[in-house]
């Protein structure tokens, strides 16, 4: 008789933090079928944040210049 063993799901990691008078309990789950590693995901998120920050740093002076030119008319 063939038996299939069911994999036990790992217990989620639980992080406890107290901020002021509030206690937070955060359960961290990882998808075992994920296509990217945690390191890959962090690198991707940082890259996206840096790209957004760079775009905002370029666009804000352009927009401020446009507004100041328009207001002098």
C-alpha positions in Angstrom: 0.0 0.0 0.0 1.4 3.4 -1.0 1.2 6.1 1.6 1.8 9.7 1.0 3.4 11.6 3.8 1.9 15.0 4.4 4.6 17.6 5.1 4.0 19.4 8.3 3.9 23.2 7.8 6.6 24.9 9.8 5.5 27.0 12.7 5.6 30.7 11.7 8.2 32.8 13.3 6.6 35.2 15.9 8.2 38.6 16.6 7.1 40.5 19.7 7.7 44.2 20.0 6.4 46.8 22.5 6.0 50.4 21.2 4.9 52.7 23.9 2.1 51.0 25.8 1.1 48.8 22.8 2.4 45.3 22.4 2.7 43.9 18.8 2.9 40.3 17.8 3.8 39.7 14.2 3.8 36.3 12.6 6.2 35.9 9.8 5.3 33.3 7.1 7.5 32.2 4.2 6.1 30.6 1.1 8.1 27.4 0.5 7.2 27.6 -3.2 8.5 31.2 -3.6 10.4 31.9 -6.8 12.8 34.4 -5.3 14.9 34.1 -2.1 14.6 36.5 0.8 17.9 38.1 -0.3 16.6 38.6 -3.8 13.4 40.2 -2.6 15.2 42.6 -0.3 17.5 43.6 -3.1 14.6 44.2 -5.5 12.7 46.3 -2.9 15.8 48.4 -2.2 16.5 48.9 -5.9 12.9 50.0 -6.4 13.1 52.4 -3.5 16.3 53.9 -4.7 14.9 54.3 -8.2 11.8 56.0 -6.9 13.9 58.3 -4.7 16.1 59.2 -7.7 13.1 59.9 -9.9 11.5 62.1 -7.1 14.8 64.0 -6.6 14.9 64.8 -10.3 11.2 65.7 -10.7 10.7 67.9 -7.7 13.2 70.7 -8.8 11.7 70.5 -12.3 8.2 70.9 -10.9 9.3 73.7 -8.5 11.0 75.5 -11.4 7.9 75.2 -13.5 5.7 76.6 -10.8 8.0 79.5 -10.1 8.1 80.4 -13.8 4.3 80.2 -14.1 3.8 82.4 -11.0 5.9 85.2 -12.4 3.7 85.6 -15.4 
